[in-house]
Amino acid sequence: MTKNVFEKMAERYDTAERKSLAQIITKEIEPEFHGKIMDYGSGTGLVSLPLAHRAEELILVDAAENMLAVAEHKIQQQRLTNARVLHADFTDGAPKISVDTIMMSLVLLHIPDTKKILTELFELLPNGGKLLIVDFMKNSSVSHPKVHSGFDPAELTSLLKTIGFSKVNIHDFYHGEKIFMNQAADLFLATCYK
């Protein structure tokens, strides 16, 4: 999907189905959520904002300004003083941000050049920093010209180690019906250390 699609759907993005899936993801990443965190491709903040109280600082980054407007409204409503939004498109180069952890939830599948974006994120992290990736396991039932059909853990681990991550742990944690392009799918969490 293009950035434009997300701009158009921002106001109606937080559906009951997306909120339900976000709660499952939030619960899974909660133990890893501390320090200075960047939520890359944050959208409206469905996954990261419920955990903002655990972070020293939370930066929600997205290329879709309308998604960030919804996230900013939530930050104001909840009176979160440690959370902020940042409009950035990493395909044009990454802004200089100092964080301990970068998370991306259901974002990698939308990015054509996975090696390029993962390299950009690797460069932002300090030594000992962590990248958390939540996405779908490889799924042969999914075929779309603008979306990856999920990721094979062995291939993703190999790519991440080629980029420079010293340790990569991947485990699946949820199976749902009609959650990936209207197909049954499994979610995984990859915890990657620089």
C-alpha positions as CSV (number, residue, x, y, z in Angstrom):
1,M,0.0,0.0,0.0
2,T,1.2,3.5,-0.7
3,K,1.5,6.3,1.8
4,N,-1.5,8.0,0.1
5,V,-3.7,5.0,1.0
6,F,-2.8,5.4,4.7
7,E,-3.4,9.2,4.5
8,K,-6.9,8.6,3.2
9,M,-7.8,5.9,5.8
10,A,-6.3,7.6,8.9
11,E,-9.6,8.9,10.4
12,R,-11.2,5.4,10.1
13,Y,-8.1,3.3,10.8
14,D,-8.8,2.3,14.4
15,T,-11.5,-0.4,13.7
16,A,-12.6,-2.9,16.3
17,E,-10.6,-5.6,14.4
18,R,-7.4,-3.5,14.3
19,K,-7.8,-2.6,18.0
20,S,-8.2,-6.2,19.0
21,L,-5.1,-7.3,17.1
22,A,-3.1,-4.3,18.4
23,Q,-3.9,-5.4,22.0
24,I,-2.5,-8.9,21.3
25,I,0.7,-7.3,19.8
26,T,1.0,-4.8,22.7
27,K,0.8,-7.6,25.3
28,E,3.5,-9.5,23.4
29,I,6.0,-6.6,23.2
30,E,5.3,-5.2,26.6
31,P,8.3,-6.9,28.4
32,E,10.7,-5.3,25.8
33,F,9.2,-1.8,26.1
34,H,11.4,0.5,28.1
35,G,13.9,3.2,27.6
36,K,13.8,5.5,24.6
37,I,11.7,3.9,21.9
38,M,10.8,4.7,18.3
39,D,7.7,3.2,16.9
40,Y,8.6,3.2,13.1
41,G,5.5,3.2,10.9
42,S,3.4,3.9,14.1
43,G,0.2,4.8,12.3
44,T,-2.3,6.1,14.9
45,G,-0.3,4.6,17.8
46,L,-2.6,1.6,18.3
47,V,0.3,-0.7,19.5
48,S,2.8,1.7,21.2
49,L,0.6,4.4,22.9
50,P,-0.9,1.9,25.5
51,L,2.7,1.2,26.6
52,A,3.9,4.8,26.7
53,H,3.9,4.8,30.5
54,R,6.7,2.2,30.3
55,A,8.9,4.3,28.1
56,E,11.3,7.0,29.1
57,E,10.5,8.6,25.7
58,L,8.3,7.4,22.9
59,I,8.6,8.8,19.3
60,L,5.9,7.8,16.9
61,V,7.3,8.0,13.3
62,D,5.2,7.7,10.2
63,A,5.3,8.9,6.6
64,A,1.5,9.5,6.6
65,E,0.8,12.9,8.3
66,N,-2.9,12.1,8.8
67,M,-2.1,9.0,10.8
68,L,0.2,11.1,13.0
69,A,-2.5,13.7,13.4
70,V,-4.7,11.0,14.9
71,A,-1.8,9.8,17.1
72,E,-1.1,13.4,18.2
73,H,-4.8,13.8,19.2
74,K,-4.5,10.6,21.4
75,I,-1.3,11.9,23.0
76,Q,-3.1,15.2,23.9
77,Q,-6.2,13.4,25.2
78,Q,-4.1,11.1,27.4
79,R,-1.9,14.0,28.5
80,L,1.3,12.0,27.7
81,T,4.3,14.1,28.3
82,N,6.9,11.5,27.2
83,A,5.4,10.8,23.7
84,R,5.6,12.8,20.5
85,V,5.1,12.3,16.8
86,L,7.6,12.8,14.0
87,H,6.7,12.9,10.3
88,A,9.5,11.2,8.4
89,D,9.9,9.0,5.3
90,F,13.0,6.9,5.7
91,T,13.1,6.2,2.0
92,D,14.6,9.7,1.7
93,G,17.1,9.1,4.5
94,A,16.7,8.6,8.2
95,P,16.5,11.6,10.6
96,K,19.0,11.6,13.5
97,I,17.2,10.2,16.4
98,S,18.7,8.8,19.6
99,V,16.8,5.7,20.9
100,D,17.5,2.4,22.7
101,T,14.8,0.4,20.9
102,I,13.0,0.6,17.5
103,M,9.8,-1.3,17.0
104,M,7.8,-1.9,13.9
105,S,4.5,-3.6,13.9
106,L,3.0,-4.9,10.7
107,V,5.1,-2.4,8.7
108,L,7.8,-4.5,7.1
109,L,5.3,-6.2,4.8
110,H,4.5,-2.9,3.2
111,I,8.1,-1.9,2.4
112,P,9.5,-3.1,-1.0
113,D,13.2,-2.9,-0.1
114,T,13.4,-4.7,3.3
115,K,17.2,-4.8,3.3
116,K,17.4,-1.0,2.8
117,I,15.0,-0.1,5.6
118,L,16.4,-2.6,8.1
119,T,19.9,-1.2,7.4
120,E,18.6,2.3,8.0
121,L,17.1,1.2,11.3
122,F,20.3,-0.7,12.3
123,E,22.4,2.5,11.7
124,L,20.1,4.4,14.1
125,L,20.6,2.0,17.0
126,P,23.5,2.3,19.5
127,N,25.6,-0.8,20.2
128,G,23.4,-3.0,22.4
129,G,20.3,-1.4,21.0
130,K,17.3,-3.5,20.0
131,L,15.0,-3.8,17.0
132,L,11.5,-5.4,17.5
133,I,9.7,-6.6,14.4
134,V,6.1,-7.9,14.6
135,D,4.9,-9.2,11.3
136,F,3.3,-12.2,9.5
137,M,4.9,-15.5,8.9
138,K,5.3,-16.4,5.2
139,N,1.8,-17.2,3.8
140,S,1.4,-18.8,0.4
141,S,-2.3,-17.8,0.5
142,V,-1.4,-14.1,0.3
143,S,-0.5,-12.6,-3.0
144,H,-0.6,-8.8,-3.6
145,P,1.7,-6.7,-5.8
146,K,2.4,-4.1,-3.0
147,V,2.6,-6.3,0.0
148,H,5.1,-9.1,1.0
149,S,3.4,-12.4,1.6
150,G,4.9,-12.6,5.1
151,F,8.4,-13.6,6.1
152,D,10.3,-16.8,6.5
153,P,12.1,-16.8,9.9
154,A,15.3,-18.4,8.6
155,E,15.5,-16.0,5.6
156,L,14.8,-12.9,7.8
157,T,17.3,-14.0,10.4
158,S,20.0,-14.4,7.7
159,L,19.2,-10.9,6.3
160,L,19.3,-9.3,9.8
161,K,22.7,-11.0,10.6
162,T,24.0,-9.9,7.2
163,I,23.1,-6.3,8.0
164,G,25.0,-6.6,11.3
165,F,22.6,-7.7,14.1
166,S,24.6,-9.9,16.4
167,K,21.6,-11.9,17.9
168,V,18.2,-12.5,16.4
169,N,15.4,-14.4,18.2
170,I,12.1,-15.1,16.3
171,H,9.1,-16.8,17.6
172,D,5.4,-16.9,16.6
173,F,2.9,-15.9,19.2
174,Y,-0.6,-15.7,17.6
175,H,-2.7,-17.4,15.0
176,G,-5.8,-15.6,13.7
177,E,-8.4,-16.0,11.1
178,K,-8.8,-13.4,8.3
179,I,-6.0,-11.2,9.8
180,F,-3.7,-11.0,6.7
181,M,-5.4,-9.9,3.5
182,N,-8.5,-11.7,4.7
183,Q,-6.5,-15.0,5.2
184,A,-5.6,-17.0,8.3
185,A,-2.1,-16.1,9.5
186,D,0.5,-16.4,12.2
187,L,2.2,-13.4,13.8
188,F,5.8,-13.5,14.9
189,L,8.0,-11.3,17.1
190,A,11.7,-10.8,16.0
191,T,13.9,-9.4,18.7
192,C,17.2,-8.3,17.1
193,Y,20.2,-7.0,19.0
194,K,22.9,-4.7,17.6
